[in-house]
């Protein structure tokens, strides 16, 4: 990301205005990169992709617990469940951790036909 701060690591001491400006810059930059990578995809496509990615990541971080993910995302459980179905996100628990992946989590999140670990 160059010299720009990663929004994930912004400190709580940053002012709301600073956070908003940095978020706007990073969001726009990511959108431009997405458009190039997806051959001029539109804003709707980008938002759908972003929503799918955030939900998948929350589920992965919370070990597939949809109720906890809904609370974390500020959604009702039923709304999250609808979005999981819409994006065809599958929570697949495996018998044991995959030593080749470097992960100790016994969970795989699938988006449609794509597997995300």
DOVEXRO-101080 format. One record per residue (C-alpha): residue number from 1; x, y, z. Coordinates in steps of 0.02 Angstrom, whole numbers, plus 32768, in hexadecimal, padded with zeros to 4 digits. Layout:
VOTOR,k,xx,yy,zz
VOTOR,NUM,X,Y,Z;
...
! end
This chain:
VOTOR,k,xx,yy,zz
VOTOR,1,8000,8000,8000;
VOTOR,2,8094,8074,7FF9;
VOTOR,3,809C,8101,8077;
VOTOR,4,7FE1,8103,8099;
VOTOR,5,7FAC,80BB,8140;
VOTOR,6,7F4C,8019,813D;
VOTOR,7,7E9A,8043,817A;
VOTOR,8,7E9A,7FA5,81E4;
VOTOR,9,7F28,7FE8,824C;
VOTOR,10,7EEB,809A,8266;
VOTOR,11,7EF2,80C8,831D;
VOTOR,12,7E5F,80FB,8387;
VOTOR,13,7EB6,81A1,83A6;
VOTOR,14,7E9A,81D8,82F2;
VOTOR,15,7E11,8259,82E2;
VOTOR,16,7D6D,8229,8291;
VOTOR,17,7D94,82A0,8202;
VOTOR,18,7E3F,8251,81E5;
VOTOR,19,7DF6,81A3,81E9;
VOTOR,20,7D6E,81D6,816E;
VOTOR,21,7DED,8224,80F6;
VOTOR,22,7E60,818C,80FD;
VOTOR,23,7DCD,8116,80E7;
VOTOR,24,7D91,8179,8050;
VOTOR,25,7E3D,8178,7FFE;
VOTOR,26,7E59,80BE,801B;
VOTOR,27,7DA8,808F,7FE7;
VOTOR,28,7DB7,80EF,7F44;
VOTOR,29,7E62,80A5,7F1F;
VOTOR,30,7E21,7FF5,7F3E;
VOTOR,31,7D8C,8018,7ECD;
VOTOR,32,7DFE,8052,7E40;
VOTOR,33,7E6A,7FB6,7E53;
VOTOR,34,7DCD,7F4A,7E53;
VOTOR,35,7D8D,7F9D,7DB3;
VOTOR,36,7E32,7F7C,7D5B;
VOTOR,37,7E3B,7EC8,7D98;
VOTOR,38,7D86,7EA4,7D6B;
VOTOR,39,7D87,7EFF,7CC3;
VOTOR,40,7D24,7F9A,7CF2;
VOTOR,41,7CAF,7F4C,7D71;
VOTOR,42,7C33,7FC7,7DB7;
VOTOR,43,7C16,8005,7E68;
VOTOR,44,7B8B,7F87,7E88;
VOTOR,45,7C01,7EF7,7E5C;
VOTOR,46,7C87,7F40,7ECF;
VOTOR,47,7C10,7F53,7F62;
VOTOR,48,7BD1,7EA0,7F4A;
VOTOR,49,7C84,7E62,7F48;
VOTOR,50,7CB1,7EC9,7FE1;
VOTOR,51,7C19,7E8A,8041;
VOTOR,52,7C42,7DD6,8015;
VOTOR,53,7CF8,7DEB,804A;
VOTOR,54,7CCE,7E3F,80F0;
VOTOR,55,7C4C,7DBC,811D;
VOTOR,56,7CC1,7D2E,80ED;
VOTOR,57,7D4E,7D78,8154;
VOTOR,58,7CDF,7D95,81EC;
VOTOR,59,7CA2,7CE1,81E4;
VOTOR,60,7D54,7CA1,81D3;
VOTOR,61,7D92,7D0A,8265;
VOTOR,62,7CFF,7CD3,82D2;
VOTOR,63,7D12,7C1B,82A8;
VOTOR,64,7C74,7C15,823F;
VOTOR,65,7C04,7C51,82CD;
VOTOR,66,7B7B,7CAD,826F;
VOTOR,67,7B2C,7CF7,830A;
VOTOR,68,7BD2,7D41,8342;
VOTOR,69,7BF6,7D7E,8291;
VOTOR,70,7B4B,7DD2,8289;
VOTOR,71,7B6B,7E2C,832E;
VOTOR,72,7C19,7E61,82F4;
VOTOR,73,7BD7,7EA3,824E;
VOTOR,74,7B43,7EFB,82A0;
VOTOR,75,7AC4,7E91,8243;
VOTOR,76,7A31,7E2A,8279;
VOTOR,77,7A55,7D70,8270;
VOTOR,78,79CD,7D5A,81EC;
VOTOR,79,7A19,7DE6,8181;
VOTOR,80,7AC5,7D96,8189;
VOTOR,81,7A79,7CEE,815D;
VOTOR,82,7A24,7D3B,80C4;
VOTOR,83,7AC9,7D89,808D;
VOTOR,84,7B25,7CE4,80A6;
VOTOR,85,7AA6,7C90,8034;
VOTOR,86,7AA9,7D1F,7FB6;
VOTOR,87,7B66,7D16,7FA6;
VOTOR,88,7B66,7C57,7FAE;
VOTOR,89,7BDE,7C58,8040;
VOTOR,90,7BF4,7BAB,808A;
VOTOR,91,7C3E,7B88,8134;
VOTOR,92,7C97,7AE2,812C;
VOTOR,93,7CDF,7A97,81CA;
VOTOR,94,7D67,7A17,81AC;
VOTOR,95,7D99,7988,821E;
VOTOR,96,7E47,79C9,8242;
VOTOR,97,7EB7,7A5B,8218;
VOTOR,98,7F13,7A5B,8172;
VOTOR,99,7FCE,7A5F,819B;
VOTOR,100,7FF7,7A97,80E9;
VOTOR,101,7F8F,7B36,80F8;
VOTOR,102,7FED,7B74,8191;
VOTOR,103,7F45,7B8D,81E6;
VOTOR,104,7F0F,7B3A,8286;
VOTOR,105,7E57,7B62,8268;
VOTOR,106,7DE5,7AD1,823B;
VOTOR,107,7D7B,7B3E,81CB;
VOTOR,108,7D6F,7B68,8113;
VOTOR,109,7D00,7BEF,80CB;
VOTOR,110,7CC4,7BD7,8018;
VOTOR,111,7C7B,7C60,7FAB;
VOTOR,112,7C1D,7C0F,7F1E;
VOTOR,113,7C9D,7BA0,7EC9;
VOTOR,114,7D34,7BF4,7F19;
VOTOR,115,7D84,7BB5,7FB9;
VOTOR,116,7DCD,7C30,8034;
VOTOR,117,7E35,7BF6,80C6;
! end
